[in-house]
């Protein structure tokens, strides 16, 4: 484009729904439909870029408001875009996901800004003829490793046929699930979502995985379901089996107490979720690993800045995942490829979407548990408009407007509570 301005003329915001298995966690169980919002930014010269974010109705409304606010901006003017989005979002706190840590005003702005920023980087990469990873400093790895993300799960949603993944309600089921995902994707590390059963049962599951997959790095994430005392006991009992223990207990101070008493590093995507959390977390020595997530850290460039902070404080890095589609997987892969100190394999929910996507197949694939970094200009993925239309219809018909794992679980187990710590 020879340095010409690229002005945003249209922004299309499309909510989508796709089938989700009954995956269990500390907040309850996934509903039959997962929600996302697809953002398509179109410039005056006809170039378009893609972003993806959460699909909850309140968040969707903010994204729609901000879509109008960014029209007329140059795609390079990310500081002005952030200022306009901050003014539009105002002082409201919109981050209501219970498994991504504390909600703050700044985080609410960041999570609305993120899909617009990613879409603008997609456009800028296309205009320059380079992949997004080049806009972030250039890739330092040709493929980004991801982990097998294991969940306790029911065989199928109540009233429906079992899904192809089957039940995983005990150690044998978890080991079988790991074998399935590793056989299909080639993953070389394993993460178990805990906080579902009493800690001793989850200790047994980790030990069963350790026996079944000797030498494969293991992680456990109970989403702050344990007290400090329980976290210390579990951490000590699992000495020698975990690469890291993620968010065992709530809060920076609680995590600091646990970190001082267990043999493995603690990781988080819950107690350090905005820049203001860094000073107290570093003072308390709460964590050794930060799980980056561009969806709520404010996009790819701001996530690179967070990575620099981690480097300064000597923190290792991995990447957090929520139920997502291919636009997010592409953005995550470009970011991880261009972040030298992101050395742990990343989380991904991609296997659980089971082929459902809004991007055309072929650009993203798993080889030996890693996604080769797309080399085409921009994100390197193309919107499948038929799939987008189908998933938008599913959104309109599914009857779900916000993720609510707890209420869905209570339909089948009325006594269930998501109060933490539970043990």
HELIX and SHEET records of a PDB file:
HELIX    1   1 UNK A   57  UNK A   70  1                                  14    
HELIX    2   2 UNK A   78  UNK A   89  1                                  12    
HELIX    3   3 UNK A  105  UNK A  128  1                                  24    
HELIX    4   4 UNK A  132  UNK A  135  1                                   4    
HELIX    5   5 UNK A  171  UNK A  185  1                                  15    
HELIX    6   6 UNK A  199  UNK A  212  1                                  14    
HELIX    7   7 UNK A  228  UNK A  237  1                                  10    
HELIX    8   8 UNK A  252  UNK A  259  1                                   8    
HELIX    9   9 UNK A  277  UNK A  284  1                                   8    
HELIX   10  10 UNK A  294  UNK A  297  1                                   4    
HELIX   11  11 UNK A  300  UNK A  313  1                                  14    
HELIX   12  12 UNK A  326  UNK A  337  1                                  12    
HELIX   13  13 UNK A  350  UNK A  353  1                                   4    
HELIX   14  14 UNK A  385  UNK A  398  1                                  14    
HELIX   15  15 UNK A  405  UNK A  412  1                                   8    
SHEET    1   A 3 UNK A   8  UNK A  19  0                                        
SHEET    2   A 3 UNK A  33  UNK A  43 -1                                        
SHEET    3   A 3 UNK A  48  UNK A  54 -1                                        
SHEET    1   B 2 UNK A  24  UNK A  25  0                                        
SHEET    2   B 2 UNK A  28  UNK A  29 -1                                        
SHEET    1   C 3 UNK A 143  UNK A 145  0                                        
SHEET    2   C 3 UNK A 370  UNK A 372 -1                                        
SHEET    3   C 3 UNK A 366  UNK A 367 -1                                        
SHEET    1   D 7 UNK A 148  UNK A 151  0                                        
SHEET    2   D 7 UNK A 189  UNK A 193  1                                        
SHEET    3   D 7 UNK A 217  UNK A 221  1                                        
SHEET    4   D 7 UNK A 244  UNK A 246  1                                        
SHEET    5   D 7 UNK A 265  UNK A 268  1                                        
SHEET    6   D 7 UNK A 289  UNK A 292  1                                        
SHEET    7   D 7 UNK A 316  UNK A 319  1                                        
END                                                                             
